[in-house]
Amino acid sequence: MKKGIHPEYKETTVTCVCGNVIRTGSTRADIKVEICSKCHPFMTGKQKMMDTAGRVEKFKQKYAGQKSEPAKSGK
């Protein structure tokens, strides 16, 4: 490896919004994440519906009264 071109690898802290703190090594100082292995639905087995600005509700309201029509065949 060439000298002087690689970033410094140091101990850092990864902080999740759920409060979980992980100590690891990285080239960045402090890292903040929104989801970690402690609160991720795949790891916990619990599914969370992350509704940003009511988008799921808007979708449900928009398409609530519509019936799906069978696709027309071009034959």
All heavy atoms as a GROMACS GRO file, in nm:
protein
  577
    1MET      N    1   0.084  -0.118   0.000
    1MET     CA    2   0.000   0.000   0.000
    1MET      C    3   0.088   0.124   0.000
    1MET      O    4   0.192   0.128   0.065
    1MET     CB    5  -0.090   0.002   0.124
    1MET     CG    6  -0.193  -0.109   0.123
    1MET     SD    7  -0.326  -0.105   0.245
    1MET     CE    8  -0.267  -0.011   0.380
    2LYS      N    9   0.044   0.224  -0.071
    2LYS     CA   10   0.118   0.350  -0.076
    2LYS      C   11   0.097   0.427   0.054
    2LYS      O   12  -0.011   0.424   0.113
    2LYS     CB   13   0.071   0.436  -0.193
    2LYS     CG   14   0.110   0.380  -0.327
    2LYS     CD   15   0.072   0.477  -0.435
    2LYS     CE   16   0.114   0.423  -0.570
    2LYS     NZ   17   0.079   0.516  -0.678
    3LYS      N   18   0.196   0.496   0.097
    3LYS     CA   19   0.190   0.575   0.219
    3LYS      C   20   0.123   0.709   0.191
    3LYS      O   21   0.143   0.770   0.086
    3LYS     CB   22   0.330   0.601   0.273
    3LYS     CG   23   0.407   0.476   0.304
    3LYS     CD   24   0.393   0.441   0.446
    3LYS     CE   25   0.480   0.318   0.472
    3LYS     NZ   26   0.445   0.251   0.590
    4GLY      N   27   0.039   0.756   0.284
    4GLY     CA   28  -0.018   0.890   0.278
    4GLY      C   29  -0.141   0.908   0.190
    4GLY      O   30  -0.191   1.019   0.180
    5ILE      N   31  -0.193   0.803   0.125
    5ILE     CA   32  -0.310   0.822   0.040
    5ILE      C   33  -0.437   0.759   0.100
    5ILE      O   34  -0.546   0.785   0.052
    5ILE     CB   35  -0.288   0.765  -0.102
    5ILE    CG1   36  -0.269   0.614  -0.098
    5ILE    CG2   37  -0.174   0.834  -0.170
    5ILE    CD1   38  -0.274   0.549  -0.234
    6HIS      N   39  -0.424   0.681   0.203
    6HIS     CA   40  -0.538   0.612   0.262
    6HIS      C   41  -0.594   0.692   0.379
    6HIS      O   42  -0.519   0.750   0.456
    6HIS     CB   43  -0.499   0.472   0.309
    6HIS     CG   44  -0.449   0.386   0.197
    6HIS    ND1   45  -0.534   0.332   0.105
    6HIS    CD2   46  -0.324   0.347   0.163
    6HIS    CE1   47  -0.463   0.262   0.017
    6HIS    NE2   48  -0.335   0.270   0.050
    7PRO      N   49  -0.728   0.694   0.395
    7PRO     CA   50  -0.787   0.767   0.508
    7PRO      C   51  -0.757   0.696   0.640
    7PRO      O   52  -0.731   0.575   0.642
    7PRO     CB   53  -0.936   0.766   0.479
    7PRO     CG   54  -0.957   0.654   0.385
    7PRO     CD   55  -0.829   0.636   0.308
    8GLU      N   56  -0.763   0.770   0.747
    8GLU     CA   57  -0.734   0.715   0.879
    8GLU      C   58  -0.851   0.628   0.925
    8GLU      O   59  -0.966   0.669   0.923
    8GLU     CB   60  -0.714   0.829   0.979
    8GLU     CG   61  -0.679   0.783   1.117
    8GLU     CD   62  -0.666   0.900   1.214
    8GLU    OE1   63  -0.648   1.013   1.169
    8GLU    OE2   64  -0.679   0.874   1.335
    9TYR      N   65  -0.822   0.506   0.965
    9TYR     CA   66  -0.922   0.411   1.014
    9TYR      C   67  -0.921   0.419   1.166
    9TYR      O   68  -0.819   0.394   1.230
    9TYR     CB   69  -0.888   0.270   0.967
    9TYR     CG   70  -0.995   0.167   0.994
    9TYR    CD1   71  -1.108   0.160   0.915
    9TYR    CD2   72  -0.982   0.076   1.098
    9TYR    CE1   73  -1.207   0.066   0.938
    9TYR    CE2   74  -1.079  -0.018   1.122
    9TYR     CZ   75  -1.191  -0.023   1.042
    9TYR     OH   76  -1.289  -0.117   1.065
   10LYS      N   77  -1.035   0.456   1.224
   10LYS     CA   78  -1.040   0.477   1.368
   10LYS      C   79  -1.168   0.418   1.427
   10LYS      O   80  -1.260   0.381   1.354
   10LYS     CB   81  -1.032   0.626   1.399
   10LYS     CG   82  -1.138   0.706   1.328
   10LYS     CD   83  -1.112   0.855   1.338
   10LYS     CE   84  -1.207   0.925   1.242
   10LYS     NZ   85  -1.148   1.028   1.168
   11GLU      N   86  -1.175   0.412   1.559
   11GLU     CA   87  -1.294   0.362   1.626
   11GLU      C   88  -1.402   0.471   1.620
   11GLU      O   89  -1.375   0.588   1.641
   11GLU     CB   90  -1.263   0.330   1.772
   11GLU     CG   91  -1.377   0.259   1.842
   11GLU     CD   92  -1.340   0.210   1.980
   11GLU    OE1   93  -1.224   0.173   2.002
   11GLU    OE2   94  -1.430   0.209   2.065
   12THR      N   95  -1.524   0.429   1.588
   12THR     CA   96  -1.635   0.523   1.575
   12THR      C   97  -1.759   0.468   1.643
   12THR      O   98  -1.765   0.351   1.680
   12THR     CB   99  -1.664   0.552   1.426
   12THR    OG1  100  -1.760   0.655   1.415
   12THR    CG2  101  -1.714   0.430   1.355
   13THR      N  102  -1.860   0.554   1.658
   13THR     CA  103  -1.985   0.517   1.720
   13THR      C  104  -2.097   0.531   1.619
   13THR      O  105  -2.112   0.636   1.556
   13THR     CB  106  -2.015   0.609   1.841
   13THR    OG1  107  -1.905   0.604   1.930
   13THR    CG2  108  -2.140   0.567   1.912
   14VAL      N  109  -2.177   0.425   1.603
   14VAL     CA  110  -2.294   0.428   1.516
   14VAL      C  111  -2.415   0.438   1.608
   14VAL      O  112  -2.436   0.353   1.694
   14VAL     CB  113  -2.303   0.301   1.429
   14VAL    CG1  114  -2.427   0.305   1.342
   14VAL    CG2  115  -2.178   0.285   1.344
   15THR      N  116  -2.497   0.544   1.590
   15THR     CA  117  -2.612   0.568   1.675
   15THR      C  118  -2.739   0.560   1.592
   15THR      O  119  -2.752   0.623   1.489
   15THR     CB  120  -2.603   0.708   1.740
   15THR    OG1  121  -2.477   0.722   1.804
   15THR    CG2  122  -2.714   0.727   1.842
   16CYS      N  123  -2.835   0.479   1.639
   16CYS     CA  124  -2.964   0.463   1.573
   16CYS      C  125  -3.067   0.552   1.641
   16CYS      O  126  -3.052   0.586   1.759
   16CYS     CB  127  -3.008   0.317   1.578
   16CYS     SG  128  -3.166   0.286   1.496
   17VAL      N  129  -3.175   0.587   1.569
   17VAL     CA  130  -3.280   0.669   1.629
   17VAL      C  131  -3.354   0.596   1.741
   17VAL      O  132  -3.415   0.659   1.826
   17VAL     CB  133  -3.380   0.721   1.523
   17VAL    CG1  134  -3.314   0.816   1.428
   17VAL    CG2  135  -3.445   0.609   1.449
   18CYS      N  136  -3.347   0.462   1.742
   18CYS     CA  137  -3.412   0.386   1.848
   18CYS      C  138  -3.332   0.390   1.979
   18CYS      O  139  -3.380   0.347   2.082
   18CYS     CB  140  -3.434   0.241   1.805
   18CYS     SG  141  -3.284   0.142   1.796
   19GLY      N  142  -3.209   0.443   1.973
   19GLY     CA  143  -3.126   0.454   2.093
   19GLY      C  144  -3.013   0.353   2.100
   19GLY      O  145  -2.929   0.361   2.189
   20ASN      N  146  -3.009   0.260   2.009
   20ASN     CA  147  -2.903   0.159   2.007
   20ASN      C  148  -2.771   0.223   1.966
   20ASN      O  149  -2.766   0.301   1.871
   20ASN     CB  150  -2.941   0.047   1.909
   20ASN     CG  151  -2.849  -0.072   1.920
   20ASN    OD1  152  -2.785  -0.092   2.023
   20ASN    ND2  153  -2.844  -0.151   1.816
   21VAL      N  154  -2.664   0.193   2.038
   21VAL     CA  155  -2.531   0.246   2.009
   21VAL      C  156  -2.438   0.130   1.980
   21VAL      O  157  -2.429   0.036   2.058
   21VAL     CB  158  -2.478   0.330   2.128
   21VAL    CG1  159  -2.338   0.380   2.099
   21VAL    CG2  160  -2.570   0.446   2.158
   22ILE      N  161  -2.369   0.138   1.865
   22ILE     CA  162  -2.277   0.033   1.823
   22ILE      C  163  -2.138   0.094   1.808
   22ILE      O  164  -2.122   0.197   1.744
   22ILE     CB  165  -2.323  -0.029   1.689
   22ILE    CG1  166  -2.465  -0.083   1.700
   22ILE    CG2  167  -2.225  -0.136   1.643
   22ILE    CD1  168  -2.530  -0.115   1.568
   23ARG      N  169  -2.038   0.031   1.867
   23ARG     CA  170  -1.899   0.076   1.854
   23ARG      C  171  -1.832  -0.010   1.748
   23ARG      O  172  -1.838  -0.133   1.755
   23ARG     CB  173  -1.825   0.062   1.987
   23ARG     CG  174  -1.898   0.117   2.105
   23ARG     CD  175  -1.865   0.251   2.157
   23ARG     NE  176  -1.726   0.272   2.188
   23ARG     CZ  177  -1.671   0.392   2.169
   23ARG    NH1  178  -1.743   0.490   2.122
   23ARG    NH2  179  -1.545   0.412   2.199
   24THR      N  180  -1.772   0.054   1.648
   24THR     CA  181  -1.708  -0.018   1.538
   24THR      C  182  -1.595   0.066   1.482
   24THR      O  183  -1.566   0.174   1.532
   24THR     CB  184  -1.811  -0.053   1.429
   24THR    OG1  185  -1.750  -0.136   1.332
   24THR    CG2  186  -1.865   0.070   1.362
   25GLY      N  187  -1.532   0.019   1.378
   25GLY     CA  188  -1.426   0.094   1.313
   25GLY      C  189  -1.471   0.149   1.179
   25GLY      O  190  -1.548   0.085   1.108
   26SER      N  191  -1.427   0.271   1.146
   26SER     CA  192  -1.465   0.334   1.021
   26SER      C  193  -1.370   0.449   0.991
   26SER      O  194  -1.292   0.491   1.076
   26SER     CB  195  -1.608   0.387   1.031
   26SER     OG  196  -1.643   0.455   0.912
   27THR      N  197  -1.380   0.499   0.869
   27THR     CA  198  -1.302   0.618   0.833
   27THR      C  199  -1.378   0.745   0.868
   27THR      O  200  -1.322   0.853   0.862
   27THR     CB  201  -1.268   0.618   0.683
   27THR    OG1  202  -1.390   0.611   0.609
   27THR    CG2  203  -1.179   0.501   0.648
   28ARG      N  204  -1.506   0.733   0.904
   28ARG     CA  205  -1.587   0.847   0.945
   28ARG      C  206  -1.593   0.855   1.097
   28ARG      O  207  -1.583   0.754   1.166
   28ARG     CB  208  -1.728   0.833   0.889
   28ARG     CG  209  -1.728   0.836   0.737
   28ARG     CD  210  -1.863   0.827   0.679
   28ARG     NE  211  -1.940   0.946   0.715
   28ARG     CZ  212  -2.071   0.958   0.695
   28ARG    NH1  213  -2.138   0.859   0.642
   28ARG    NH2  214  -2.132   1.068   0.729
   29ALA      N  215  -1.615   0.975   1.149
   29ALA     CA  216  -1.613   0.996   1.294
   29ALA      C  217  -1.736   0.934   1.361
   29ALA      O  218  -1.729   0.827   1.419
   29ALA     CB  219  -1.605   1.144   1.324
   30ASP      N  220  -1.848   1.001   1.357
   30ASP     CA  221  -1.971   0.951   1.418
   30ASP      C  222  -2.075   0.932   1.309
   30ASP      O  223  -2.093   1.018   1.224
   30ASP     CB  224  -2.023   1.047   1.524
   30ASP     CG  225  -1.933   1.052   1.645
   30ASP    OD1  226  -1.881   0.946   1.684
   30ASP    OD2  227  -1.915   1.162   1.702
   31ILE      N  228  -2.148   0.820   1.315
   31ILE     CA  229  -2.247   0.786   1.213
   31ILE      C  230  -2.383   0.776   1.280
   31ILE      O  231  -2.397   0.711   1.384
   31ILE     CB  232  -2.210   0.654   1.143
   31ILE    CG1  233  -2.071   0.663   1.082
   31ILE    CG2  234  -2.314   0.618   1.038
   31ILE    CD1  235  -2.016   0.532   1.032
   32LYS      N  236  -2.484   0.840   1.222
   32LYS     CA  237  -2.620   0.832   1.272
   32LYS      C  238  -2.705   0.762   1.166
   32LYS      O  239  -2.700   0.798   1.049
   32LYS     CB  240  -2.676   0.970   1.301
   32LYS     CG  241  -2.600   1.042   1.411
   32LYS     CD  242  -2.663   1.175   1.442
   32LYS     CE  243  -2.585   1.262   1.529
   32LYS     NZ  244  -2.537   1.240   1.649
   33VAL      N  245  -2.781   0.660   1.208
   33VAL     CA  246  -2.864   0.583   1.115
   33VAL      C  247  -3.009   0.585   1.163
   33VAL      O  248  -3.038   0.609   1.279
   33VAL     CB  249  -2.814   0.437   1.102
   33VAL    CG1  250  -2.678   0.432   1.036
   33VAL    CG2  251  -2.811   0.367   1.235
   34GLU      N  252  -3.102   0.558   1.069
   34GLU     CA  253  -3.244   0.558   1.102
   34GLU      C  254  -3.292   0.420   1.147
   34GLU      O  255  -3.391   0.409   1.218
   34GLU     CB  256  -3.326   0.602   0.981
   34GLU     CG  257  -3.302   0.746   0.944
   34GLU     CD  258  -3.382   0.787   0.822
   34GLU    OE1  259  -3.468   0.709   0.776
   34GLU    OE2  260  -3.357   0.897   0.773
   35ILE      N  261  -3.224   0.316   1.103
   35ILE     CA  262  -3.268   0.181   1.136
   35ILE      C  263  -3.145   0.092   1.155
   35ILE      O  264  -3.045   0.108   1.085
   35ILE     CB  265  -3.363   0.127   1.028
   35ILE    CG1  266  -3.440   0.007   1.076
   35ILE    CG2  267  -3.292   0.100   0.899
   35ILE    CD1  268  -3.566  -0.019   0.998
   36CYS      N  269  -3.150   0.004   1.254
   36CYS     CA  270  -3.036  -0.083   1.284
   36CYS      C  271  -3.085  -0.226   1.301
   36CYS      O  272  -3.203  -0.256   1.284
   36CYS     CB  273  -2.966  -0.034   1.410
   36CYS     SG  274  -3.065  -0.052   1.559
   37SER      N  275  -2.995  -0.315   1.336
   37SER     CA  276  -3.032  -0.456   1.353
   37SER      C  277  -3.123  -0.478   1.474
   37SER      O  278  -3.195  -0.577   1.481
   37SER     CB  279  -2.906  -0.541   1.368
   37SER     OG  280  -2.833  -0.501   1.481
   38LYS      N  281  -3.124  -0.386   1.568
   38LYS     CA  282  -3.210  -0.400   1.687
   38LYS      C  283  -3.355  -0.366   1.655
   38LYS      O  284  -3.447  -0.424   1.712
   38LYS     CB  285  -3.159  -0.308   1.798
   38LYS     CG  286  -3.234  -0.321   1.927
   38LYS     CD  287  -3.175  -0.232   2.034
   38LYS     CE  288  -3.256  -0.239   2.160
   38LYS     NZ  289  -3.203  -0.148   2.262
   39CYS      N  290  -3.378  -0.273   1.559
   39CYS     CA  291  -3.515  -0.230   1.531
   39CYS      C  292  -3.561  -0.263   1.388
   39CYS      O  293  -3.674  -0.233   1.352
   39CYS     CB  294  -3.529  -0.080   1.555
   39CYS     SG  295  -3.423   0.024   1.454
   40HIS      N  296  -3.477  -0.328   1.307
   40HIS     CA  297  -3.515  -0.363   1.170
   40HIS      C  298  -3.620  -0.475   1.172
   40HIS      O  299  -3.606  -0.572   1.245
   40HIS     CB  300  -3.393  -0.408   1.091
   40HIS     CG  301  -3.417  -0.418   0.944
   40HIS    ND1  302  -3.481  -0.523   0.887
   40HIS    CD2  303  -3.388  -0.332   0.845
   40HIS    CE1  304  -3.490  -0.504   0.756
   40HIS    NE2  305  -3.434  -0.387   0.729
   41PRO      N  306  -3.728  -0.462   1.092
   41PRO     CA  307  -3.835  -0.563   1.093
   41PRO      C  308  -3.788  -0.704   1.060
   41PRO      O  309  -3.840  -0.801   1.113
   41PRO     CB  310  -3.933  -0.514   0.988
   41PRO     CG  311  -3.905  -0.370   0.970
   41PRO     CD  312  -3.761  -0.351   1.004
   42PHE      N  313  -3.690  -0.720   0.974
   42PHE     CA  314  -3.641  -0.852   0.939
   42PHE      C  315  -3.576  -0.919   1.059
   42PHE      O  316  -3.592  -1.040   1.081
   42PHE     CB  317  -3.541  -0.843   0.823
   42PHE     CG  318  -3.491  -0.976   0.777
   42PHE    CD1  319  -3.570  -1.057   0.698
   42PHE    CD2  320  -3.366  -1.022   0.815
   42PHE    CE1  321  -3.524  -1.182   0.656
   42PHE    CE2  322  -3.319  -1.145   0.772
   42PHE     CZ  323  -3.399  -1.225   0.693
   43MET      N  324  -3.504  -0.843   1.138
   43MET     CA  325  -3.434  -0.899   1.254
   43MET      C  326  -3.528  -0.921   1.373
   43MET      O  327  -3.512  -1.015   1.448
   43MET     CB  328  -3.320  -0.806   1.298
   43MET     CG  329  -3.218  -0.782   1.192
   43MET     SD  330  -3.130  -0.933   1.158
   43MET     CE  331  -2.994  -0.871   1.066
   44THR      N  332  -3.626  -0.833   1.390
   44THR     CA  333  -3.715  -0.842   1.506
   44THR      C  334  -3.835  -0.932   1.482
   44THR      O  335  -3.897  -0.978   1.577
   44THR     CB  336  -3.767  -0.703   1.546
   44THR    OG1  337  -3.842  -0.648   1.438
   44THR    CG2  338  -3.653  -0.610   1.584
   45GLY      N  339  -3.871  -0.952   1.356
   45GLY     CA  340  -3.988  -1.032   1.324
   45GLY      C  341  -4.117  -0.954   1.333
   45GLY      O  342  -4.225  -1.007   1.314
   46LYS      N  343  -4.109  -0.825   1.361
   46LYS     CA  344  -4.226  -0.739   1.370
   46LYS      C  345  -4.222  -0.642   1.252
   46LYS      O  346  -4.120  -0.581   1.224
   46LYS     CB  347  -4.224  -0.657   1.499
   46LYS     CG  348  -4.229  -0.742   1.623
   46LYS     CD  349  -4.218  -0.655   1.745
   46LYS     CE  350  -4.208  -0.739   1.871
   46LYS     NZ  351  -4.185  -0.657   1.989
   47GLN      N  352  -4.336  -0.629   1.185
   47GLN     CA  353  -4.342  -0.539   1.071
   47GLN      C  354  -4.394  -0.404   1.117
   47GLN      O  355  -4.494  -0.395   1.186
   47GLN     CB  356  -4.433  -0.594   0.962
   47GLN     CG  357  -4.436  -0.506   0.839
   47GLN     CD  358  -4.520  -0.567   0.729
   47GLN    OE1  359  -4.574  -0.675   0.743
   47GLN    NE2  360  -4.530  -0.498   0.619
   48LYS      N  361  -4.323  -0.298   1.079
   48LYS     CA  362  -4.366  -0.163   1.109
   48LYS      C  363  -4.408  -0.096   0.979
   48LYS      O  364  -4.340  -0.109   0.878
   48LYS     CB  365  -4.252  -0.080   1.168
   48LYS     CG  366  -4.215  -0.113   1.309
   48LYS     CD  367  -4.124  -0.004   1.361
   48LYS     CE  368  -4.000  -0.063   1.423
   48LYS     NZ  369  -3.905   0.037   1.466
   49MET      N  370  -4.518  -0.025   0.982
   49MET     CA  371  -4.560   0.049   0.865
   49MET      C  372  -4.503   0.189   0.878
   49MET      O  373  -4.543   0.265   0.966
   49MET     CB  374  -4.714   0.055   0.857
   49MET     CG  375  -4.762   0.113   0.729
   49MET     SD  376  -4.711   0.012   0.591
   49MET     CE  377  -4.866  -0.040   0.532
   50MET      N  378  -4.406   0.222   0.796
   50MET     CA  379  -4.344   0.353   0.800
   50MET      C  380  -4.416   0.443   0.700
   50MET      O  381  -4.388   0.440   0.581
   50MET     CB  382  -4.195   0.343   0.768
   50MET     CG  383  -4.120   0.259   0.867
   50MET     SD  384  -3.949   0.240   0.827
   50MET     CE  385  -3.883   0.377   0.917
   51ASP      N  386  -4.512   0.520   0.749
   51ASP     CA  387  -4.593   0.606   0.666
   51ASP      C  388  -4.535   0.747   0.668
   51ASP      O  389  -4.543   0.817   0.768
   51ASP     CB  390  -4.737   0.605   0.717
   51ASP     CG  391  -4.831   0.680   0.626
   51ASP    OD1  392  -4.790   0.716   0.514
   51ASP    OD2  393  -4.946   0.701   0.665
   52THR      N  394  -4.478   0.788   0.558
   52THR     CA  395  -4.418   0.920   0.548
   52THR      C  396  -4.521   1.018   0.495
   52THR      O  397  -4.565   1.006   0.382
   52THR     CB  398  -4.296   0.917   0.454
   52THR    OG1  399  -4.209   0.814   0.498
   52THR    CG2  400  -4.223   1.048   0.454
   53ALA      N  401  -4.559   1.113   0.576
   53ALA     CA  402  -4.652   1.220   0.539
   53ALA      C  403  -4.787   1.168   0.493
   53ALA      O  404  -4.850   1.227   0.406
   53ALA     CB  405  -4.590   1.310   0.434
   54GLY      N  406  -4.834   1.055   0.546
   54GLY     CA  407  -4.967   1.004   0.515
   54GLY      C  408  -4.982   0.950   0.375
   54GLY      O  409  -5.092   0.946   0.321
   55ARG      N  410  -4.876   0.905   0.312
   55ARG     CA  411  -4.883   0.858   0.173
   55ARG      C  412  -4.965   0.731   0.158
   55ARG      O  413  -5.034   0.713   0.059
   55ARG     CB  414  -4.742   0.837   0.118
   55ARG     CG  415  -4.668   0.967   0.102
   55ARG     CD  416  -4.532   0.944   0.046
   55ARG     NE  417  -4.460   1.071   0.042
   55ARG     CZ  418  -4.338   1.084  -0.002
   55ARG    NH1  419  -4.272   0.978  -0.046
   55ARG    NH2  420  -4.280   1.201  -0.002
   56VAL      N  421  -4.958   0.641   0.257
   56VAL     CA  422  -5.034   0.517   0.249
   56VAL      C  423  -5.183   0.549   0.255
   56VAL      O  424  -5.263   0.495   0.178
   56VAL     CB  425  -4.993   0.420   0.362
   56VAL    CG1  426  -5.084   0.299   0.366
   56VAL    CG2  427  -4.848   0.379   0.346
   57GLU      N  428  -5.222   0.639   0.345
   57GLU     CA  429  -5.362   0.678   0.356
   57GLU      C  430  -5.411   0.747   0.229
   57GLU      O  431  -5.522   0.722   0.183
   57GLU     CB  432  -5.384   0.770   0.477
   57GLU     CG  433  -5.381   0.697   0.608
   57GLU     CD  434  -5.486   0.588   0.617
   57GLU    OE1  435  -5.601   0.612   0.574
   57GLU    OE2  436  -5.454   0.480   0.667
   58LYS      N  437  -5.329   0.834   0.171
   58LYS     CA  438  -5.366   0.902   0.046
   58LYS      C  439  -5.387   0.800  -0.066
   58LYS      O  440  -5.482   0.810  -0.143
   58LYS     CB  441  -5.258   1.001   0.004
   58LYS     CG  442  -5.253   1.125   0.089
   58LYS     CD  443  -5.143   1.217   0.042
   58LYS     CE  444  -5.124   1.333   0.136
   58LYS     NZ  445  -5.012   1.419   0.096
   59PHE      N  446  -5.302   0.699  -0.072
   59PHE     CA  447  -5.314   0.594  -0.174
   59PHE      C  448  -5.443   0.516  -0.155
   59PHE      O  449  -5.518   0.491  -0.249
   59PHE     CB  450  -5.194   0.501  -0.168
   59PHE     CG  451  -5.200   0.390  -0.268
   59PHE    CD1  452  -5.159   0.409  -0.398
   59PHE    CD2  453  -5.247   0.264  -0.233
   59PHE    CE1  454  -5.165   0.307  -0.491
   59PHE    CE2  455  -5.254   0.161  -0.324
   59PHE     CZ  456  -5.212   0.184  -0.455
   60LYS      N  457  -5.472   0.478  -0.030
   60LYS     CA  458  -5.594   0.401  -0.001
   60LYS      C  459  -5.719   0.482  -0.034
   60LYS      O  460  -5.815   0.428  -0.089
   60LYS     CB  461  -5.596   0.359   0.146
   60LYS     CG  462  -5.499   0.247   0.177
   60LYS     CD  463  -5.505   0.209   0.324
   60LYS     CE  464  -5.408   0.099   0.356
   60LYS     NZ  465  -5.411   0.062   0.498
   61GLN      N  466  -5.720   0.611  -0.002
   61GLN     CA  467  -5.835   0.695  -0.032
   61GLN      C  468  -5.852   0.714  -0.182
   61GLN      O  469  -5.964   0.713  -0.233
   61GLN     CB  470  -5.820   0.831   0.035
   61GLN     CG  471  -5.836   0.827   0.184
   61GLN     CD  472  -5.808   0.961   0.251
   61GLN    OE1  473  -5.770   1.056   0.184
   61GLN    NE2  474  -5.826   0.967   0.382
   62LYS      N  475  -5.743   0.729  -0.254
   62LYS     CA  476  -5.748   0.753  -0.398
   62LYS      C  477  -5.807   0.634  -0.472
   62LYS      O  478  -5.886   0.649  -0.565
   62LYS     CB  479  -5.609   0.784  -0.449
   62LYS     CG  480  -5.603   0.818  -0.596
   62LYS     CD  481  -5.463   0.858  -0.636
   62LYS     CE  482  -5.456   0.895  -0.783
   62LYS     NZ  483  -5.322   0.935  -0.825
   63TYR      N  484  -5.768   0.513  -0.433
   63TYR     CA  485  -5.808   0.393  -0.505
   63TYR      C  486  -5.912   0.309  -0.431
   63TYR      O  487  -5.938   0.195  -0.468
   63TYR     CB  488  -5.685   0.308  -0.536
   63TYR     CG  489  -5.591   0.378  -0.630
   63TYR    CD1  490  -5.472   0.434  -0.584
   63TYR    CD2  491  -5.622   0.390  -0.765
   63TYR    CE1  492  -5.387   0.500  -0.671
   63TYR    CE2  493  -5.538   0.457  -0.852
   63TYR     CZ  494  -5.420   0.510  -0.805
   63TYR     OH  495  -5.336   0.577  -0.890
   64ALA      N  496  -5.977   0.364  -0.331
   64ALA     CA  497  -6.073   0.287  -0.251
   64ALA      C  498  -6.198   0.250  -0.330
   64ALA      O  499  -6.249   0.140  -0.319
   64ALA     CB  500  -6.112   0.366  -0.126
   65GLY      N  501  -6.250   0.340  -0.413
   65GLY     CA  502  -6.375   0.314  -0.482
   65GLY      C  503  -6.361   0.250  -0.618
   65GLY      O  504  -6.460   0.219  -0.682
   66GLN      N  505  -6.240   0.228  -0.664
   66GLN     CA  506  -6.219   0.175  -0.798
   66GLN      C  507  -6.219   0.022  -0.797
   66GLN      O  508  -6.165  -0.040  -0.707
   66GLN     CB  509  -6.087   0.225  -0.855
   66GLN     CG  510  -6.086   0.373  -0.878
   66GLN     CD  511  -5.954   0.417  -0.941
   66GLN    OE1  512  -5.869   0.335  -0.970
   66GLN    NE2  513  -5.941   0.545  -0.962
   67LYS      N  514  -6.282  -0.035  -0.902
   67LYS     CA  515  -6.276  -0.180  -0.920
   67LYS      C  516  -6.176  -0.209  -1.029
   67LYS      O  517  -6.164  -0.135  -1.125
   67LYS     CB  518  -6.413  -0.234  -0.962
   67LYS     CG  519  -6.518  -0.224  -0.856
   67LYS     CD  520  -6.646  -0.287  -0.904
   67LYS     CE  521  -6.752  -0.280  -0.796
   67LYS     NZ  522  -6.879  -0.338  -0.844
   68SER      N  523  -6.104  -0.316  -1.013
   68SER     CA  524  -6.008  -0.353  -1.118
   68SER      C  525  -6.081  -0.422  -1.231
   68SER      O  526  -6.165  -0.510  -1.211
   68SER     CB  527  -5.899  -0.444  -1.062
   68SER     OG  528  -5.957  -0.563  -1.013
   69GLU      N  529  -6.051  -0.382  -1.354
   69GLU     CA  530  -6.112  -0.439  -1.473
   69GLU      C  531  -6.018  -0.542  -1.531
   69GLU      O  532  -5.896  -0.522  -1.530
   69GLU     CB  533  -6.142  -0.331  -1.576
   69GLU     CG  534  -6.241  -0.228  -1.527
   69GLU     CD  535  -6.266  -0.120  -1.632
   69GLU    OE1  536  -6.227  -0.139  -1.748
   69GLU    OE2  537  -6.323  -0.017  -1.596
   70PRO      N  538  -6.072  -0.652  -1.588
   70PRO     CA  539  -5.984  -0.751  -1.649
   70PRO      C  540  -5.915  -0.689  -1.771
   70PRO      O  541  -5.972  -0.607  -1.842
   70PRO     CB  542  -6.076  -0.864  -1.689
   70PRO     CG  543  -6.214  -0.810  -1.681
   70PRO     CD  544  -6.212  -0.691  -1.592
   71ALA      N  545  -5.792  -0.730  -1.794
   71ALA     CA  546  -5.716  -0.678  -1.906
   71ALA      C  547  -5.776  -0.729  -2.037
   71ALA      O  548  -5.817  -0.844  -2.050
   71ALA     CB  549  -5.570  -0.723  -1.895
   72LYS      N  550  -5.783  -0.639  -2.136
   72LYS     CA  551  -5.838  -0.677  -2.265
   72LYS      C  552  -5.733  -0.750  -2.347
   72LYS      O  553  -5.618  -0.709  -2.351
   72LYS     CB  554  -5.884  -0.553  -2.342
   72LYS     CG  555  -6.002  -0.485  -2.276
   72LYS     CD  556  -6.047  -0.365  -2.357
   72LYS     CE  557  -6.164  -0.298  -2.289
   72LYS     NZ  558  -6.210  -0.183  -2.367
   73SER      N  559  -5.776  -0.857  -2.409
   73SER     CA  560  -5.685  -0.935  -2.492
   73SER      C  561  -5.682  -0.877  -2.632
   73SER      O  562  -5.784  -0.838  -2.688
   73SER     CB  563  -5.732  -1.080  -2.496
   73SER     OG  564  -5.648  -1.156  -2.578
   74GLY      N  565  -5.563  -0.869  -2.691
   74GLY     CA  566  -5.548  -0.814  -2.826
   74GLY      C  567  -5.574  -0.916  -2.934
   74GLY      O  568  -5.546  -0.893  -3.051
   75LYS      N  569  -5.628  -1.032  -2.901
   75LYS     CA  570  -5.649  -1.139  -3.000
   75LYS      C  571  -5.781  -1.124  -3.067
   75LYS      O  572  -5.880  -1.088  -3.022
   75LYS     CB  573  -5.639  -1.277  -2.934
   75LYS     CG  574  -5.502  -1.304  -2.885
   75LYS     CD  575  -5.497  -1.441  -2.821
   75LYS     CE  576  -5.359  -1.468  -2.764
   75LYS     NZ  577  -5.351  -1.595  -2.701
   0.00000   0.00000   0.00000
